[in-house]
Amino acid sequence: MAPDFQNGDIAICLTVYPKKFLKIGQVIVFNHPNFGMMIKKITAISKKNQILYVRGNNLSTSSEDIGVIPFKNIIGWVLKRIKK
């Protein structure tokens, strides 16, 4: 999610949380089947809380390329970033 996160930065994540606490605008870490581990911001949550829609910024992988993220792929929600 450059330039907000750079290679080598550390993301402190909360990995145990109820899905109901996820909100639009929060930054999450998730596994993507094609791109591996990613950090992105939540832009929408489906009505049944089954999938998330995410985005980065202009310098990162597009939301169209990422697609939707099932909740089972979420690793955690980013609480803090430590710069390298």
NORSULFEN-V81527 format. One record per residue. RES is the residue in three letters. SS is DSSP state (@ for helix, = for strand, . for the rest). PSI is psi in degrees with one decimal (none if undefined). NEAR is the number of other C-alpha atoms within 10 Angstrom. Layout:
BEGIN
[[RES SS PSI NEAR] [RES SS PSI NEAR]]
END
This chain:
BEGIN
[[MET . 44.5 18] [ALA . 144.3 14] [PRO . -1.9 11] [ASP . -40.3 12] [PHE . 135.1 16] [GLN . 157.7 12] [ASN . 131.2 10] [GLY . -18.6 9] [ASP . 154.6 12] [ILE = 130.8 14] [ALA = 120.7 19] [ILE = 120.3 14] [CYS = 149.6 16] [LEU = 117.5 14] [THR . -11.4 13] [VAL . 113.5 9] [TYR . 150.3 10] [PRO . 143.9 7] [LYS @ -30.3 11] [LYS @ -16.4 7] [PHE @ -10.3 8] [LEU . 134.1 17] [LYS . 155.4 14] [ILE . 135.4 13] [GLY . -17.4 13] [GLN . 149.9 15] [VAL = 131.1 24] [ILE = 159.4 22] [VAL = 134.0 21] [PHE = 161.6 20] [ASN = 130.3 16] [HIS = 136.6 16] [PRO . -27.5 10] [ASN . -31.5 8] [PHE . -7.0 10] [GLY = -150.0 8] [MET = 132.6 13] [MET = 157.4 16] [ILE = 122.5 23] [LYS = 165.5 24] [LYS = 138.3 21] [ILE = 128.6 19] [THR = -22.0 16] [ALA = 154.2 16] [ILE = 132.6 18] [SER . 157.5 11] [LYS . -35.0 8] [LYS . 9.2 6] [ASN . 36.3 13] [GLN . -30.9 13] [ILE = 156.4 17] [LEU = 151.8 22] [TYR = 134.4 19] [VAL = 164.8 24] [ARG = 158.4 21] [GLY . -127.9 21] [ASN . -171.3 14] [ASN . -18.4 10] [LEU . 2.4 10] [SER . -178.5 12] [THR . 134.3 16] [SER . 154.3 13] [SER @ -29.0 15] [GLU @ -39.2 10] [ASP @ -33.3 9] [ILE @ -42.9 17] [GLY . -156.1 13] [VAL = 154.0 17] [ILE = 116.6 19] [PRO = 146.6 16] [PHE @ -31.1 14] [LYS @ -17.7 10] [ASN @ -7.0 15] [ILE = 130.1 20] [ILE = -43.8 18] [GLY = 176.1 19] [TRP = 129.5 23] [VAL = 123.1 19] [LEU = -33.9 12] [LYS = 148.5 12] [ARG = 133.2 14] [ILE = 119.4 10] [LYS . 148.2 12] [LYS . none 9]]
END
